[in-house]
Structures are given as structure tokens and as C-alpha cells.
Amino acid sequence: MKLTKKSHACVRLEKDGRTLILDPGMFTEEDAVLGADALLVTHEHPDHFDEGRLRAALEANPAAGLWTLRSVAEQLAPAFPGRVHTVGHGDAFTAAGFDIEVHGELHAVIHPDLPRVTNVGFLVDGAVFHPGDALTVPGRPVDTLLLPVMAPWNKISEVIDYVREVRPRRAYDIHDALLTDLARPIYDRQIGALGGTDHQRLASGASVGL
């Protein structure tokens, strides 16, 4: 499997000539969805869900499908009948040749006064876990954790403890568009030293083989 980091929370996974794209939001490059055979969206916030980008991907490939939670699916299902699938915690399905499990139910708390929206994480091929905007522990071994390092809802101590609890073989940063270049070495050093795993950061557009 090949993993390509795109801006913020979006990643592309490629295997056997097919492409799976997760969370193309408003901070993601417009061309990030090109060539998608399947798309996954963790929740409705615009840094993870950009309706225009998803419509473009589904229109470009009539065989492509979208798997997401109800709040997102309802916005796109009427235009793409049979191609938008609603999923929730505990579901399992196959999309574009990838085996996917759904873990988690709620977005992390931003502030007690703000209602929590639904959020699901996706475990791909039993190896790569994208938690969306939550520190969900999938309850099974994870080889590669896509780690949300900087958000209004987290702090670095929580990120470090999350890595320790999931115990992946390696972790790659996501949810990092708001992290300044001045802060990145601090996050790299502390998560790398205290997380207990191989912690790495990819520039947007960079790829690795898994």
C-alpha cells in the first residue's frame, strides 16, 4: 500500500491500481480527489468535508463511491443514488479493494458549551487508522496511526498519551494545517521522545510505502 499525505487531514491510499481518499476538506488541495475510486469522510466539519471536492470526484468517476456518516451522506446521496453509503461504529465493508472497519461515534470535546457532532474513524486493511477528530482507540493492533497533532480540541499531552494507548508501529502527522513551522520541531521532538513509537511527518504530496 502507498500512502500520500495531502494538506491537513487528507490522505490518499493506493493499492493494486486503485485509490482511496480520506477527508478531503477545505484546507486540502483541490486536485487531491482526482482519481478517487472510493472516498471516506469522518465527519461534517469543513476541514474534513468539502462538498465541492467530493462532487467533483464522484462526477469524474461514475464508479466511485462515498462512505461516511449520516450528516454528510444526506447532503450528497440525492445527487448520486446508490453511490453514497451511510456507516457507523461497528460497521465493516469493502471499498475499491480495501477492507475497512468503522470505529468511534463522537467528535472530541471542543468546549462543553458546544454540541458534539458524530465522528467516525476508519481502519483500512487492518493496518492504517484515521480517527478523524477524536482520540478513538480501535481496540485492535494498528500498524500505522494517522495522528491528529494540532486542533482546537486537543493538546500535546493528550496526543502523546493517545499514541501510547494505541501503540502503533509508526505514526504520521495529520490535522496539522494550523501548526506553524516554528512549532513543528517542538511537536516532532516531544511526540517522538515520549510517544513510544516511530513518529514521522510528511510534507504535503510526499509518499511512503507501507
Steps between C-alpha positions, in 0.01 A plus 500: 500500500619852421407791726513858375453789740287789381441826684345487847300182569488354149692191391502287185548124519583304184506125451476277194434797274209637706481812714326570831481858627417604856375838624554744211402828670527871436872512585575219257628556147217502247667227294539269801185308403600438139501131413298394804336158481360534852471783752463496877396798714519488879265789584327815381746775597628685192868427558408133442196527274495721192186432298642646179807279507292189564255584221791551261645160586168318466422674171844422358468126569148358469619182673630683810312483830493692827477346848426736787270577790139609462548878528732501197323225305170685507655795316630294208284190471220665294746598225679163493240228564645168605852638530489670842503259793419583863721322756547504875697347784540124464438487126736326259503520122722479193562802277725503192668182621573636849350330808374764740373498859320792664595600855372783718184705539563857616725795422738599780381772737591847372322676786224376732267769365528365145299193397705203386443382144534142385850391400618163373850364450601263222737204534621405152620148424545441871810718486440875453274688741360850435309613812357824361451753780512267798754301694323172434681181595387230255549214743727300271864532390576785261808503281475863379317770694404823325550733794299826540774711652348848526136603535276725711395186687835354604832573669834333456484297823176340376659427163796331668275294728290399199805364320596310813153347529462397134861378485540509122820393330523849354304825497473764228371850571165617368274789605797733484401791273478740795835395646764763426848414378637637828300245699566196285846415645353513850223257409745276314737486793247446777276250322805315372665487841192424710257319272687172498475442126657602170351847450540667160372800310437510125482813291188539291544292187761270651444125487617190685454128446330312781 
